[in-house]
């Protein structure tokens, strides 16, 4: 029986980073993966969606060319097959990159289903007899899967999740997206640009629930202006397969139900942990709705077993899983590390959204005295010059201590700009620190500094006023 210092179950963004970190620290490492290297993020999530969004955004930008004095003669078209092939090539290259890094760090890869057989022992099955190996420490990084609704048609060619939709060989003409969270909004933005008639149904009052309210309100306004049908505060009553599509009944609170006919339905209402068949019970680990409870050191209730990423439910984001992987490995190898850094969120619509820290409502729920700073991106010289004037930055400040609590941004390159705010929150910087930092001019990121100044009542590029509000019609 082979023995390793650390065994990692799953090679997604949490698992493969944990394996590489352990190898870097001199440990012998085994990784078990049943599918492609890179997990959901690389194969059915972050990366393929961005590869499909990039051509859509380019077409969107070209459509705005006339406002910049640029004329494009004839129609701007696309080749969906070529777009898919390019996406597949990107995925293949990244998988190969992980494999190469494993080889460089002497990480041994086992292909198959992993199961904790007993304390310190892992069984791997791949269509034949199980292969058993032992390890001093085990890190569970088995990720999550999209939630499906049993009462709805089970044919993935009709009612699907992002797992299937990212690899469609052909586009539908009419698409219903159930769920207006990050995945739903990104798909809506993408599919609309590819000529698909998009309808989004979200049960909660705004798109992007859980994020700053104005982000979802502003995005919904923009989506409607571009021709998408957005229904918030609305429930899907039923989905019934019909000849060549589906008949969907939706109902908004207080309104009569209405019927839609669509070609496909994309369900994006959340994800569930993949932990039910990996042998947690064999080492005495119980779960809460499938999620494994861990401390800030990523330890579970079982000795020498850690859990990172989506499987523990702390934060279902790839970069959070990677950070947790490093924390788990350092603790497993005798160091002391906790997972406590703010995690930024990113939404790759156009315009983009970036956010980190507390929202206004979260701060108020905690009873914190806050002041708010808001700066419209359209006021910036860079925004005017390049034609990216949509959006705003909102800063949440602790009014008494000056602590920087949160930064929320909608606008061009927001997913890149938000890193500056994330670094400030990570270092426990004050709002004054952010306001006093020098940002390059002209840039879109200047709006972050300007909104921090506004939260302090010191904005120079806004007229003096006591209260700033974002109004969404």
C-alpha positions in Angstrom: 0.0 0.0 0.0 1.3 3.4 -1.0 1.6 6.0 1.7 1.5 9.8 1.4 1.8 12.7 3.8 -1.3 14.3 2.3 -4.2 13.0 0.2 -6.5 15.4 -1.6 -9.9 14.3 -2.8 -10.7 16.4 -5.8 -8.6 18.4 -8.2 -10.7 21.6 -8.6 -9.4 25.1 -7.7 -9.2 24.1 -4.0 -7.8 20.6 -4.4 -5.2 21.2 -7.0 -3.9 24.3 -5.2 -3.8 22.4 -2.0 -1.8 19.6 -3.7 0.7 22.1 -5.2 1.1 23.9 -1.9 1.8 20.6 -0.1 4.3 19.6 -2.8 6.0 23.0 -2.5 6.3 22.5 1.3 8.1 19.1 0.7 5.2 16.8 1.4 4.4 13.6 -0.5 1.0 14.2 -2.1 -1.7 12.1 -3.7 -4.7 13.6 -5.6 -7.8 11.7 -6.6 -10.0 13.1 -9.4 -12.9 11.3 -11.1 -13.1 13.8 -14.1 -11.0 16.4 -15.7 -8.4 18.3 -13.8 -9.6 21.8 -12.7 -13.0 20.8 -11.4 -16.1 22.8 -12.1 -14.4 26.1 -12.4 -12.1 25.1 -15.2 -14.5 22.7 -17.0 -18.1 23.8 -16.4 -17.9 27.2 -14.7 -15.6 30.2 -14.5 -13.3 29.5 -17.5 -15.7 28.2 -20.2 -18.3 30.9 -19.4 -15.6 33.6 -19.8 -14.5 32.1 -23.1 -18.1 32.4 -24.3 -18.7 35.8 -22.9 -15.6 37.3 -24.5 -16.9 37.2 -28.1 -20.3 38.4 -26.9 -18.8 41.4 -25.2 -16.8 42.2 -28.3 -19.9 42.2 -30.4 -21.6 44.4 -27.8 -18.7 46.8 -28.0 -18.8 46.9 -31.8 -22.5 47.7 -31.7 -21.6 50.8 -29.7 -18.9 51.9 -32.1 -20.9 54.6 -33.8 -21.0 56.6 -30.5 -17.2 56.7 -30.8 -17.2 57.7 -34.4 -16.5 54.2 -35.7 -18.7 52.7 -38.4 -18.8 48.9 -39.2 -20.2 48.2 -42.6 -22.5 45.2 -42.8 -23.7 42.9 -40.1 -21.5 41.7 -37.3 -21.9 37.9 -37.2 -20.5 35.0 -35.2 -19.6 31.4 -35.7 -21.0 29.5 -32.6 -19.1 26.3 -33.6 -15.8 28.2 -33.8 -16.5 29.9 -30.5 -17.1 26.5 -28.9 -13.9 25.1 -30.4 -11.9 27.9 -29.1 -13.4 27.4 -25.6 -12.5 23.7 -25.7 -8.9 24.6 -26.7 -8.6 26.9 -23.7 -9.9 24.2 -21.3 -7.5 21.6 -22.8 -4.5 24.0 -22.4 -5.4 24.8 -18.8 -5.9 21.1 -17.9 -2.5 20.4 -19.4 -1.0 23.2 -17.3 -2.3 21.6 -14.1 -0.9 18.2 -15.1 2.5 19.8 -15.8 2.5 21.5 -12.4 1.6 18.2 -10.7 4.5 16.5 -12.4 6.9 19.4 -11.4 5.8 19.1 -7.8 5.8 15.2 -7.8 2.1 15.0 -7.1 0.7 11.6 -7.8 -2.7 11.6 -9.6 -5.2 8.8 -9.1 -8.1 8.7 -11.5 -11.5 7.5 -10.2 -14.0 7.9 -7.4 -12.4 8.6 -4.0 -13.8 7.3 -0.8 -12.5 7.5 2.8 -12.3 3.8 3.7 -11.3 4.3 7.3 -9.1 6.7 9.3 -6.0 7.5 7.2 -7.0 5.3 4.2 -8.5 6.2 0.9 -10.1 3.8 -1.7 -10.1 4.7 -5.4 -12.4 2.9 -7.8 -12.4 3.4 -11.6 -14.5 0.6 -13.0 -12.6 -2.2 -11.4 -11.3 -3.4 -8.0 -10.7 -0.5 -5.5 -7.1 0.7 -5.1 -6.2 1.5 -1.5 -3.6 3.9 -0.2 -2.9 5.6 3.1 -2.2 9.2 4.2 -1.3 11.1 7.3 -3.8 13.8 6.5 -6.8 13.9 4.2 -8.2 17.1 2.5 -11.7 16.8 1.2 -12.2 19.1 -1.9 -15.0 17.4 -3.7 -16.8 20.6 -4.7 -20.5 21.0 -5.6 -23.0 20.4 -8.3 -25.9 22.4 -9.7 -29.2 22.0 -8.0 -31.9 20.4 -10.2 -35.7 20.4 -9.5 -37.1 16.8 -9.6 -40.6 18.0 -10.5 -39.4 19.5 -13.7 -38.6 17.6 -16.9 -35.4 15.6 -16.5 -34.2 15.8 -20.1 -31.0 18.0 -20.0 -31.6 18.9 -23.7 -34.7 20.8 -22.5 -34.2 21.7 -18.8 -30.5 22.0 -18.1 -27.9 23.6 -15.8 -24.8 25.5 -16.6 -23.0 22.1 -16.8 -24.7 21.5 -20.1 -25.4 25.0 -21.3 -21.7 25.9 -21.6 -21.3 23.2 -24.2 -24.4 23.5 -26.3 -23.7 22.5 -29.9 -26.4 24.9 -31.1 -28.2 27.9 -29.5 -31.9 28.0 -28.7 -34.1 30.8 -30.1 -36.0 31.3 -26.8 -34.4 30.7 -23.4 -35.9 30.9 -19.9 -33.3 31.4 -17.1 -34.6 30.4 -13.7 -32.5 32.3 -11.1 -31.1 35.8 -11.4 -27.9 35.2 -9.4 -24.4 35.4 -10.8 -24.7 32.5 -13.2 -28.1 33.5 -14.4 -27.1 37.1 -15.1 -23.9 36.1 -16.9 -25.8 33.7 -19.2 -28.6 36.3 -19.8 -26.0 38.8 -20.9 -24.2 36.3 -23.1 -27.1 34.7 -24.7 -28.9 37.9 -25.5 -25.9 39.1 -27.4 -25.9 35.9 -29.4 -29.4 36.7 -30.6 -31.3 34.5 -28.1 -34.6 35.8 -26.7 -33.9 35.8 -23.0 -36.3 35.8 -20.1 -35.0 35.8 -16.5 -37.2 34.8 -13.5 -35.9 35.5 -10.0 -38.0 34.7 -6.9 -36.4 37.4 -4.8 -37.0 41.1 -5.2 -33.8 41.9 -7.1 -31.3 40.3 -9.4 -28.0 39.2 -7.7 -29.6 38.6 -4.3 -27.1 38.8 -1.5 -25.1 41.5 -3.2 -25.6 45.3 -2.7 -29.2 46.0 -3.8 -28.3 48.8 -6.2 -26.2 46.4 -8.2 -29.1 44.1 -9.1 -31.5 47.0 -9.6 -29.2 48.8 -12.0 -28.3 45.6 -13.9 -32.0 44.8 -14.3 -32.7 48.2 -15.7 -29.9 47.8 -18.2 -31.0 44.3 -19.2 -34.5 45.6 -19.8 -33.3 48.5 -21.9 -31.4 46.0 -24.1 -34.5 43.9 -24.7 -34.4 41.2 -22.1 -37.5 40.2 -20.1 -36.7 40.4 -16.4 -39.2 39.1 -13.8 -38.2 39.6 -10.1 -40.3 38.6 -7.2 -41.7 35.9 -9.4 -42.0 32.2 -9.0 -41.9 29.4 -11.6 -45.2 27.5 -11.0 -44.6 24.7 -13.5 -42.5 23.5 -16.5 -44.1 21.1 -18.9 -42.4 19.6 -21.9 -44.1 20.4 -25.2 -43.5 19.6 -28.8 -40.0 20.9 -29.4 -39.8 23.0 -26.2 -41.4 23.8 -22.9 -44.5 25.6 -21.6 -43.7 27.5 -18.4 -46.1 29.1 -16.0 -44.8 31.9 -13.8 -46.5 34.0 -11.2 -45.5 37.4 -9.7 -46.8 38.1 -6.2 -50.2 39.7 -6.4 -50.4 39.2 -10.2 -52.2 36.7 -12.4 -50.1 33.8 -13.6 -48.7 34.0 -17.2 -47.6 31.3 -19.6 -44.3 31.3 -21.6 -43.3 29.1 -24.5 -39.5 28.5 -24.7 -37.1 26.2 -26.4 -34.8 25.6 -23.4 -34.8 26.3 -19.7 -31.6 27.0 -17.8 -31.8 26.4 -14.1 -29.4 28.4 -12.0 -30.8 28.4 -8.5 -27.8 27.3 -6.5 -25.5 24.4 -5.9 -25.3 21.4 -3.6 -22.2 19.9 -2.0 -20.8 16.6 -3.4 -20.2 14.8 -0.2 -22.8 12.0 0.1 -20.7 9.1 -1.2 -17.1 9.8 -0.1 -17.1 7.9 3.1 -17.4 10.8 5.6 -19.4 8.5 7.9 -16.4 6.1 8.1 -14.5 8.7 10.1 -17.4 10.1 12.1 -18.0 13.3 10.1 -21.6 14.5 9.9 -22.9 17.1 7.5 -25.4 20.0 7.6 -27.5 19.7 4.4 -24.5 18.0 2.9 -22.0 20.7 3.8 -19.1 19.7 6.1 -18.6 21.9 9.1 -15.1 23.3 9.5 -13.3 25.9 11.7 -11.2 28.8 10.4 -8.3 26.3 10.1 -10.4 24.1 7.8 -10.3 21.2 10.2 -13.4 18.9 10.4 -14.6 17.1 13.5 -12.5 14.1 12.5 -8.8 13.9 13.4 -6.5 14.6 10.5 -9.3 15.4 8.0 -9.8 18.8 6.5 -12.4 20.1 4.1 -12.1 23.0 1.7 -14.1 24.8 -1.0 -17.7 24.3 -1.9 -18.0 21.1 0.1 -17.8 23.1 3.4 -20.3 25.8 2.3 -18.3 28.7 3.6 -18.0 30.5 0.3 -18.8 28.9 -3.0 -16.2 30.7 -5.1 -13.1 29.2 -6.8 -10.7 31.7 -5.3 -12.1 31.1 -1.8 -11.4 27.4 -2.4 -7.9 28.1 -3.4 -7.2 30.2 -0.3 -8.8 27.6 1.9 -6.5 24.9 0.3 -3.4 26.8 1.3 -4.7 27.3 4.9 -5.6 23.5 5.2 -2.2 22.4 3.9 -0.2 24.7 6.2 -2.2 23.5 9.2 -1.9 19.9 8.2 1.8 20.2 8.0 2.1 21.7 11.5 1.8 25.4 10.9 -0.8 27.8 12.2 -3.0 29.6 9.7 -6.6 30.8 9.6 -8.9 31.6 6.8 -10.2 35.1 7.5 -9.5 37.4 4.6 -12.4 39.1 2.8 -13.4 37.4 -0.4 -14.2 39.5 -3.5 -17.1 38.6 -5.8 -17.1 39.2 -9.5 -19.9 39.1 -12.1 -18.9 39.1 -15.7 -21.8 40.8 -17.3 -21.2 43.9 -19.4 -21.0 46.2 -17.5 -19.1 44.1 -15.0 -19.7 43.9 -11.2 -17.1 43.6 -8.4 -17.8 43.6 -4.7 -15.9 42.9 -1.5 -16.9 43.3 2.2 -20.2 44.1 3.8 -23.2 45.4 2.0 -25.2 48.3 3.3 -28.0 46.0 4.6 -25.5 43.6 6.2 -23.8 46.4 8.1 -27.1 47.8 9.3 -28.2 44.3 10.4 -25.1 44.2 12.6 -26.1 47.5 14.1 -23.1 49.3 12.7 -23.1 53.1 12.4 -22.3 53.7 8.7 -21.8 56.4 6.2 -22.1 55.8 2.5 -20.0 57.2 -0.3 -21.1 57.0 -4.0 -19.4 58.1 -7.1 -20.9 57.8 -10.6 -18.3 56.3 -13.0 -19.7 58.6 -15.8 -18.1 61.6 -14.0 -14.6 60.3 -14.7 -12.5 61.7 -17.5 -11.4 58.1 -18.6 -15.0 57.0 -18.7 -16.0 59.8 -20.9 -13.0 59.5 -23.2 -13.5 55.7 -23.9 -17.2 55.6 -23.8 -17.7 53.5 -20.7 -19.7 55.8 -18.5 -22.2 53.4 -17.0 -22.1 52.4 -13.4 -21.0 53.6 -10.0 -18.8 52.7 -6.9 -20.3 52.6 -3.5 -18.2 52.5 -0.3 -19.5 51.5 3.1 -17.7 53.1 6.0 -17.9 52.7 9.8 -18.9 56.2 10.8 -17.2 56.1 14.2 -14.0 54.1 13.6 -13.4 54.9 9.9 -13.1 51.2 9.2 -13.5 50.3 5.5 -16.4 47.9 5.6 -17.3 47.2 1.9 -16.8 48.4 -1.7 -19.3 47.6 -4.4 -18.8 48.5 -8.1 -20.7 48.3 -11.4 -18.8 49.4 -14.4 -16.2 48.7 -17.0 -13.4 46.4 -15.7 -15.0 46.3 -12.3 -13.8 42.7 -11.8 -10.2 43.9 -12.1 -10.6 47.2 -10.2 -12.2 45.5 -7.2 -8.8 43.9 -6.4 -7.6 47.3 -5.1 -10.4 47.4 -2.6 -9.9 43.8 -1.7 -6.3 44.4 -0.8 -7.3 47.4 1.4 -9.8 45.3 3.3 -7.3 42.5 3.6 -4.9 44.8 5.4 -7.6 46.2 7.6 -7.2 49.6 6.1 -9.4 52.6 7.0 -11.6 54.5 4.6 -9.2 57.4 5.0 -6.3 55.1 3.8 -8.3 54.3 0.7 -9.2 58.0 0.1 -5.6 59.1 0.5 -4.1 56.4 -1.8 -2.9 57.7 -5.2 -4.7 56.2 -8.1 -3.4 56.6 -11.7 -5.2 59.1 -13.8 -7.1 58.7 -16.1 -8.5 55.3 -15.0 -11.9 53.8 -14.1 -10.4 52.7 -10.7 -10.3 56.4 -9.7 -14.0 56.0 -8.8 -13.0 53.8 -5.9 -10.9 56.6 -4.4 -13.6 59.2 -5.2 -16.3 57.2 -3.4 -14.1 56.7 -0.4 -13.7 60.5 -0.3 -17.4 60.9 -0.6 -18.0 58.6 2.4 -15.8 60.9 4.4 -17.7 64.0 3.1 -14.5 65.1 1.3 -15.4 64.5 -2.4 -13.9 67.1 -4.7 -15.5 66.0 -7.9 -19.0 66.1 -6.5 -21.0 69.1 -5.4 -21.4 69.4 -1.6 -24.4 67.4 -0.3 -25.4 65.6 2.8 -26.9 62.4 1.3 -26.2 60.6 -1.9 -28.7 58.1 -3.3 -28.7 55.9 -6.4 -32.1 56.2 -8.0 -33.1 53.3 -10.3 -36.3 53.9 -12.3 
